[in-house]
Amino acid sequence: MLYRAHLLNPCSPTRLEEIPDALMEVNAAGCITAVGAFEELAPRLGNQPMEDLRPLWILPGMVDLHVHLPQHEAVAMDGLELLPWLETFIFPAEARFADTSVARASAARFFQGLLYRGTTTASIYATVHAEATDAAFHEADRCGIRAILGKVMMDQHSPAALQESTAESLAQSEALCQTWHGRSQGRLQYAFTPRFAPTCSSELMRGAGLMAEKYGAYIQTHLSENLAELAWVKALFPEAANYTDVYQRMHMLGPRTLLAHGIHLDAGERQVIRESGATIVHCPRSNAFLQSGIMPLRRYLGEGLSVGLGTDVGAGPSLSMWAEAAAVCTTSKLRWAERQNLAHHLRAMGGLEASQRAEIMAQLDLNPLTPVDPVQAFHLATLGGARALGLDSRIGSLEVGKDADFVVVDPRMVDPAVDRPAEPPERVLSRMLYREHPGMVRATYVRGARCFAAT
């Protein structure tokens, strides 16, 4: 099958590839076998069925590295920080998934919502309920999305309706992994999912780490999101040097580990994470919603940490990775401006020696790097996310040999001008991120199969 459209591709964190009139060939297995300028490829490939999508654009599908399926219907519950928000809104919502019919219906809406927004790959938390997680896998298989799913694991400091025994949690998680990991030619994969250190015993976390290694599965959990959370971890695990050390002791850190948030990490923790190959998943809208803080993204990237993006629904307000990428830019600008302003006030203060002022500025990161721009944010939401999953040889950009995971978008939906002349693709991308419109995504394809089409 041939697709003709305006093509936009992430090449690197600083560079886009644009082909204004592109042709992309996808074979029966859903693999891209040719991509390039129409005038160059059409003479050789033009005898095949073709969808002429012009003036629409095709882009690689979005990669969401952190999202909670059962929280999809509990979004926008404002006014609380992380721990009381969980108790008040989220744990009751997750308890409803003891009813498998509720879980099944919610999963159908959730996956349709992801595809509707142009997300083709997602790493997803289910609940502690094995049957609900199995139902979610069935729905992911049916709708065609690329999904990494895991049953949440909690065996302490949890509501009675959600707390498991350690043995039950490990046994059910392993059974789900054996059933689903690698299914549908690898489109479905398993992630062992200890929620976060406070709700997991050392035995549970250690067991999850060992099983993930045994099966080549992922691990996903939360790290260093909220200051009250950090204090709780310190009280529960006094033997650990810090929050990251808890997970390191449990053999949970590695190239297939996804650590959501990671806002409040010291230099030693960042070094451990970098050396392990684990990924920090940046969720800027959630971090703002729960008043958790602004992750120093540019510092992390500059230090060589693996970073991806996640919507973190339901603290994040929607499943839109377009809006999440825009929030990456906005929060990066806010952090830069805040640090610049603080540095200005510090320089104006009397009574400090130059060496003291320099030390304070270094400790508070008052010499920040320039903010992230839309090109870099788009890269994090596509190829960067694929790389974090170890899937960049298969997805994340539109290249020969990769799976045809792509979205068809209409940039006119977000452009208030009429008959705008051609302009650099960076400007078009900027509008698509900052002015994302629900109807902008016209179709979503995973491995060459159309999983969503706008009516």
C-alpha positions as CSV (number, residue, x, y, z in Angstrom):
1,M,0.0,0.0,0.0
2,L,1.2,3.5,-0.9
3,Y,0.5,6.7,1.1
4,R,1.0,10.1,-0.4
5,A,1.2,13.1,2.0
6,H,3.3,15.8,3.5
7,L,5.8,13.9,5.7
8,L,7.5,15.1,8.9
9,N,10.0,13.0,10.7
10,P,12.2,13.5,13.9
11,C,15.8,13.0,12.9
12,S,17.4,14.1,16.2
13,P,16.6,16.4,19.1
14,T,17.4,19.4,17.0
15,R,16.5,18.4,13.5
16,L,13.4,17.5,11.5
17,E,13.1,15.9,8.1
18,E,10.4,17.3,5.9
19,I,9.2,15.9,2.6
20,P,6.4,18.2,1.3
21,D,5.2,15.6,-1.3
22,A,6.2,12.2,0.1
23,L,5.4,8.6,-0.9
24,M,5.6,5.8,1.7
25,E,5.3,2.2,0.8
26,V,4.0,-0.3,3.5
27,N,4.0,-4.0,2.9
28,A,1.4,-6.6,4.0
29,A,3.3,-7.2,7.2
30,G,3.0,-3.5,8.2
31,C,6.6,-2.7,7.5
32,I,7.9,0.5,5.7
33,T,9.6,-0.7,2.5
34,A,10.2,2.7,0.9
35,V,9.8,6.4,1.8
36,G,10.9,9.5,0.0
37,A,9.9,12.2,-2.5
38,F,6.9,11.3,-4.6
39,E,8.6,12.3,-7.9
40,E,11.5,9.9,-7.2
41,L,9.5,6.9,-6.0
42,A,6.4,7.1,-8.1
43,P,7.9,5.8,-11.3
44,R,9.0,2.7,-9.6
45,L,6.1,2.1,-7.2
46,G,3.1,3.8,-8.8
47,N,1.4,0.7,-10.0
48,Q,0.1,-0.2,-6.5
49,P,-3.0,1.0,-4.6
50,M,-2.4,4.4,-3.2
51,E,-4.1,6.7,-0.6
52,D,-3.6,10.3,-1.6
53,L,-3.9,12.1,1.7
54,R,-2.8,15.5,0.5
55,P,-2.9,18.2,2.0
56,L,-2.7,16.2,5.2
57,W,0.6,15.3,6.9
58,I,1.9,12.0,8.2
59,L,4.0,11.8,11.3
60,P,5.3,9.0,13.5
61,G,2.9,7.9,16.2
62,M,3.3,9.3,19.7
63,V,4.9,7.2,22.5
64,D,3.4,7.6,26.0
65,L,5.7,6.1,28.6
66,H,3.5,6.6,31.6
67,V,-0.3,6.4,31.9
68,H,-2.9,4.8,34.2
69,L,-5.8,3.1,32.5
70,P,-8.1,3.1,35.6
71,Q,-7.6,6.8,36.2
72,H,-8.9,7.8,32.8
73,E,-12.3,8.5,34.3
74,A,-10.9,10.3,37.4
75,V,-9.1,13.1,35.7
76,A,-9.2,16.8,36.8
77,M,-9.9,16.2,40.5
78,D,-8.0,19.3,41.6
79,G,-6.9,20.7,45.0
80,L,-4.7,18.0,46.6
81,E,-1.1,16.9,46.5
82,L,-0.1,13.4,45.6
83,L,-0.7,11.3,48.7
84,P,-4.1,12.7,49.7
85,W,-5.1,12.8,46.1
86,L,-4.5,9.1,45.8
87,E,-6.5,8.4,48.9
88,T,-9.4,10.6,48.0
89,F,-9.9,10.1,44.3
90,I,-7.7,7.4,42.8
91,F,-7.8,4.4,45.1
92,P,-11.6,4.5,45.0
93,A,-11.6,4.7,41.2
94,E,-9.2,1.7,41.0
95,A,-11.3,-0.4,43.5
96,R,-14.1,-0.4,40.9
97,F,-12.0,-2.6,38.7
98,A,-12.7,-5.5,40.9
99,D,-15.8,-5.7,38.6
100,T,-14.4,-7.1,35.4
101,S,-17.2,-5.7,33.3
102,V,-16.3,-2.2,34.5
103,A,-12.7,-2.9,33.7
104,R,-13.5,-4.1,30.2
105,A,-15.7,-1.2,29.3
106,S,-13.1,1.3,30.7
107,A,-10.3,-0.3,28.7
108,A,-12.2,0.0,25.5
109,R,-12.8,3.7,26.1
110,F,-9.2,4.2,27.2
111,F,-7.5,2.6,24.2
112,Q,-9.9,4.4,21.8
113,G,-8.9,7.7,23.5
114,L,-5.2,7.0,23.0
115,L,-5.6,6.2,19.3
116,Y,-7.9,9.2,18.8
117,R,-5.1,11.4,20.1
118,G,-2.5,9.8,17.8
119,T,-0.7,7.6,20.4
120,T,0.4,4.4,18.9
121,T,2.5,3.0,21.8
122,A,1.8,3.3,25.5
123,S,3.2,2.0,28.8
124,I,0.2,1.5,31.0
125,Y,-0.6,0.8,34.6
126,A,-3.7,-1.3,35.2
127,T,-4.9,-2.1,38.8
128,V,-4.1,-4.8,41.3
129,H,-6.8,-7.0,39.8
130,A,-5.5,-9.8,37.6
131,E,-8.8,-10.3,35.7
132,A,-9.1,-6.6,34.9
133,T,-5.5,-6.5,33.6
134,D,-6.2,-9.6,31.5
135,A,-9.3,-7.8,30.1
136,A,-7.1,-4.8,29.3
137,F,-4.7,-6.9,27.4
138,H,-7.5,-8.5,25.4
139,E,-8.8,-5.0,24.5
140,A,-5.4,-3.8,23.5
141,D,-5.0,-6.9,21.3
142,R,-8.4,-6.3,19.7
143,C,-7.9,-2.6,18.9
144,G,-4.4,-3.0,17.5
145,I,-2.5,-0.6,19.7
146,R,1.1,-1.3,20.7
147,A,0.9,-1.6,24.5
148,I,3.1,-2.4,27.4
149,L,0.8,-3.3,30.3
150,G,1.2,-4.3,33.9
151,K,-0.9,-5.3,36.9
152,V,-0.2,-2.9,39.7
153,M,1.5,-4.5,42.7
154,M,0.8,-3.3,46.3
155,D,1.3,-5.4,49.4
156,Q,1.5,-2.8,52.2
157,H,0.2,0.7,53.2
158,S,-2.7,0.4,50.8
159,P,-6.5,0.5,51.1
160,A,-7.9,-2.9,52.1
161,A,-9.8,-3.2,48.8
162,L,-6.5,-2.9,46.9
163,Q,-3.9,-4.6,49.1
164,E,-2.6,-8.0,48.0
165,S,-0.5,-10.6,49.7
166,T,3.1,-10.7,48.5
167,A,2.8,-14.2,47.1
168,E,-0.4,-13.5,45.3
169,S,0.9,-10.3,43.7
170,L,4.0,-12.0,42.4
171,A,2.2,-15.2,41.2
172,Q,-0.5,-13.3,39.4
173,S,1.9,-10.9,37.8
174,E,4.1,-13.8,36.6
175,A,1.1,-15.6,35.1
176,L,0.0,-12.5,33.2
177,C,3.5,-12.0,31.9
178,Q,3.7,-15.6,30.8
179,T,0.4,-15.2,29.0
180,W,0.9,-11.8,27.3
181,H,4.5,-10.8,27.1
182,G,5.5,-10.8,23.4
183,R,2.0,-11.6,22.1
184,S,0.9,-10.4,18.6
185,Q,4.4,-10.6,17.2
186,G,5.7,-8.4,20.1
187,R,3.1,-5.7,19.8
188,L,2.0,-6.5,23.4
189,Q,4.5,-6.7,26.2
190,Y,4.5,-7.0,30.0
191,A,5.7,-4.6,32.6
192,F,6.1,-5.6,36.2
193,T,4.5,-2.7,38.1
194,P,5.2,-2.2,41.8
195,R,3.3,1.0,42.3
196,F,5.9,2.8,44.3
197,A,8.2,2.0,47.2
198,P,5.8,3.0,50.1
199,T,3.1,0.5,49.0
200,C,5.6,-2.4,48.2
201,S,7.6,-4.6,50.6
202,S,11.2,-5.3,49.9
203,E,10.2,-8.9,49.1
204,L,7.7,-7.8,46.5
205,M,10.0,-5.3,44.8
206,R,12.9,-7.8,44.7
207,G,10.7,-10.4,43.3
208,A,9.4,-8.1,40.6
209,G,13.0,-7.2,39.6
210,L,14.0,-10.8,39.4
211,M,11.0,-11.8,37.3
212,A,11.4,-8.9,34.9
213,E,15.0,-10.1,34.3
214,K,13.9,-13.7,33.9
215,Y,11.3,-12.9,31.2
216,G,13.0,-9.9,29.6
217,A,10.0,-7.8,30.6
218,Y,9.8,-4.1,31.6
219,I,9.6,-2.6,35.1
220,Q,7.6,0.5,35.7
221,T,7.2,2.4,38.9
222,H,7.2,5.9,40.4
223,L,10.2,7.8,41.8
224,S,10.8,11.1,43.6
225,E,7.5,12.8,42.7
226,N,6.5,14.6,45.8
227,L,8.4,15.9,48.9
228,A,6.0,14.2,51.4
229,E,6.5,11.0,49.4
230,L,10.3,11.3,49.8
231,A,9.9,11.7,53.6
232,W,7.7,8.6,53.7
233,V,10.2,6.5,51.8
234,K,13.0,7.7,54.1
235,A,11.0,6.6,57.1
236,L,10.1,3.2,55.6
237,F,13.6,2.4,54.2
238,P,16.1,3.9,56.7
239,E,18.8,1.6,55.4
240,A,18.7,3.1,51.9
241,A,20.8,6.1,51.0
242,N,18.0,7.7,49.1
243,Y,14.8,6.8,47.1
244,T,16.7,5.6,44.1
245,D,18.9,3.4,46.3
246,V,15.7,1.6,47.4
247,Y,15.1,0.4,43.9
248,Q,18.8,-0.3,43.2
249,R,18.9,-2.6,46.3
250,M,15.9,-4.5,44.9
251,H,17.5,-5.0,41.5
252,M,14.8,-3.0,39.8
253,L,17.0,-0.6,37.8
254,G,18.1,-1.5,34.2
255,P,17.6,-0.5,30.6
256,R,14.0,-1.7,30.6
257,T,13.0,0.3,33.7
258,L,10.7,3.3,33.5
259,L,10.8,5.7,36.5
260,A,7.9,8.2,36.4
261,H,8.5,11.8,37.5
262,G,12.0,11.9,39.1
263,I,11.7,15.5,40.0
264,H,13.8,15.7,43.2
265,L,16.9,13.7,42.4
266,D,20.4,14.5,43.7
267,A,23.5,14.1,41.6
268,G,24.3,10.7,43.1
269,E,20.9,9.4,42.2
270,R,21.1,10.7,38.7
271,Q,24.4,9.0,38.2
272,V,23.0,5.7,39.4
273,I,20.1,6.0,37.0
274,R,22.2,7.0,34.1
275,E,24.7,4.1,34.7
276,S,21.8,1.6,35.0
277,G,20.3,2.7,31.7
278,A,16.9,3.3,33.3
279,T,14.6,6.0,31.9
280,I,13.0,8.9,33.7
281,V,9.6,9.7,32.4
282,H,8.8,13.4,32.4
283,C,5.1,14.2,33.1
284,P,5.0,18.0,33.2
285,R,1.2,18.5,33.3
286,S,0.8,16.0,36.2
287,N,3.7,17.5,38.1
288,A,2.0,20.9,37.9
289,F,-1.5,19.6,38.7
290,L,-0.3,17.9,41.9
291,Q,1.9,20.8,42.9
292,S,4.9,18.4,42.8
293,G,7.5,20.7,41.1
294,I,9.2,21.3,37.8
295,M,11.7,18.6,36.7
296,P,15.0,20.1,35.6
297,L,14.7,18.5,32.1
298,R,17.5,20.3,30.4
299,R,19.9,19.4,33.2
300,Y,19.0,15.8,32.9
301,L,19.3,15.7,29.2
302,G,22.7,17.5,29.4
303,E,23.9,14.8,31.8
304,G,23.0,12.1,29.4
305,L,20.0,10.6,31.2
306,S,17.5,8.7,29.2
307,V,14.2,10.7,29.4
308,G,10.8,10.1,27.8
309,L,7.4,11.7,28.2
310,G,4.1,10.5,29.7
311,T,0.6,11.9,30.1
312,D,0.2,10.4,33.5
313,V,-3.6,10.4,33.3
314,G,-5.4,10.9,35.7
315,A,-3.1,13.6,37.3
316,G,-2.5,14.6,33.7
317,P,-5.7,16.0,32.3
318,S,-5.8,14.2,29.0
319,L,-4.3,11.4,26.9
320,S,-2.9,14.0,24.4
321,M,0.9,13.6,23.9
322,W,0.7,16.8,21.7
323,A,-0.4,18.8,24.8
324,E,2.2,17.0,26.9
325,A,4.9,18.0,24.5
326,A,3.7,21.6,24.6
327,A,3.8,21.4,28.4
328,V,7.4,20.2,28.2
329,C,8.3,23.5,26.5
330,T,6.1,25.6,28.8
331,T,7.5,24.2,32.0
332,S,11.0,24.4,30.7
333,K,10.5,28.1,30.0
334,L,9.0,28.6,33.4
335,R,11.9,27.0,35.1
336,W,14.4,29.0,33.1
337,A,12.6,32.3,33.8
338,E,12.3,31.4,37.5
339,R,15.9,30.6,37.9
340,Q,16.9,33.7,35.9
341,N,14.8,35.8,38.3
342,L,16.2,34.2,41.4
343,A,19.7,34.7,40.1
344,H,18.9,38.4,39.5
345,H,17.7,38.8,43.1
346,L,20.6,36.9,44.5
347,R,23.1,39.2,42.7
348,A,21.3,42.2,44.1
349,M,21.6,41.0,47.7
350,G,24.3,42.4,49.9
351,G,26.4,40.6,52.5
352,L,27.5,37.7,50.3
353,E,31.0,37.0,49.1
354,A,31.3,36.2,45.4
355,S,32.3,32.7,46.3
356,Q,29.2,32.2,48.5
357,R,27.0,33.6,45.8
358,A,28.5,31.3,43.2
359,E,28.0,28.3,45.4
360,I,24.4,29.1,46.1
361,M,23.8,29.6,42.4
362,A,25.3,26.2,41.6
363,Q,23.3,24.4,44.3
364,L,20.0,26.0,43.2
365,D,20.8,25.5,39.5
366,L,20.5,29.3,38.8
367,N,22.5,29.1,35.6
368,P,20.0,27.0,33.6
369,L,20.4,25.9,30.0
370,T,18.1,27.4,27.4
371,P,14.5,26.0,27.4
372,V,13.4,23.0,25.4
373,D,11.8,23.9,22.1
374,P,9.0,22.1,20.1
375,V,11.4,20.1,17.9
376,Q,13.1,18.6,21.0
377,A,9.8,18.0,22.7
378,F,8.5,16.2,19.5
379,H,11.6,14.1,19.5
380,L,11.0,13.1,23.1
381,A,7.4,12.2,22.3
382,T,8.3,10.0,19.4
383,L,11.8,8.7,18.6
384,G,13.1,9.5,22.1
385,G,10.3,7.4,23.7
386,A,10.9,4.6,21.3
387,R,14.6,4.6,22.2
388,A,13.8,4.5,25.9
389,L,11.8,1.3,25.3
390,G,14.6,-0.2,23.3
391,L,12.2,-0.1,20.3
392,D,13.9,2.6,18.2
393,S,14.8,0.1,15.5
394,R,11.1,-0.6,15.0
395,I,9.2,2.6,15.8
396,G,9.5,6.3,16.6
397,S,10.3,7.6,13.1
398,L,9.2,6.7,9.5
399,E,12.1,4.9,8.0
400,V,12.6,1.9,5.8
401,G,12.7,-1.3,7.8
402,K,10.6,0.1,10.6
403,D,7.0,-0.7,11.5
404,A,4.4,1.6,10.0
405,D,3.2,3.2,13.2
406,F,2.0,6.7,12.0
407,V,-0.7,9.3,12.3
408,V,-2.4,11.4,9.7
409,V,-2.9,15.0,10.9
410,D,-4.5,18.1,9.4
411,P,-2.4,21.2,10.5
412,R,-5.1,23.4,9.1
413,M,-7.3,22.6,12.1
414,V,-4.9,24.5,14.3
415,D,-4.0,27.4,12.0
416,P,-6.2,30.5,12.3
417,A,-4.8,31.9,9.0
418,V,-6.3,31.1,5.7
419,D,-4.1,30.3,2.7
420,R,-0.9,30.7,4.6
421,P,2.2,30.4,2.3
422,A,4.6,27.6,2.9
423,E,6.7,28.0,6.0
424,P,9.4,26.1,7.9
425,P,8.1,22.8,9.4
426,E,9.2,23.9,12.9
427,R,6.5,26.6,12.8
428,V,3.8,24.1,11.8
429,L,4.9,21.7,14.5
430,S,4.8,24.5,17.1
431,R,1.1,25.2,16.3
432,M,0.3,21.5,16.3
433,L,1.7,21.2,19.9
434,Y,0.5,24.4,21.4
435,R,-2.9,24.6,19.6
436,E,-3.6,20.9,19.5
437,H,-7.3,20.3,18.4
438,P,-9.3,17.2,19.1
439,G,-10.1,16.8,15.4
440,M,-6.5,17.3,14.2
441,V,-5.7,13.6,14.1
442,R,-7.6,12.1,11.1
443,A,-6.3,8.5,11.3
444,T,-3.9,6.4,13.4
445,Y,-2.0,3.4,12.1
446,V,-0.1,0.7,14.0
447,R,2.0,-1.7,12.0
448,G,0.2,-0.6,8.9
449,A,-3.3,-1.3,10.2
450,R,-5.7,1.6,10.6
451,C,-6.8,1.5,14.2
452,F,-8.6,4.8,14.3
453,A,-10.3,7.0,11.6
454,A,-12.1,10.2,12.2
455,T,-15.7,10.2,10.9
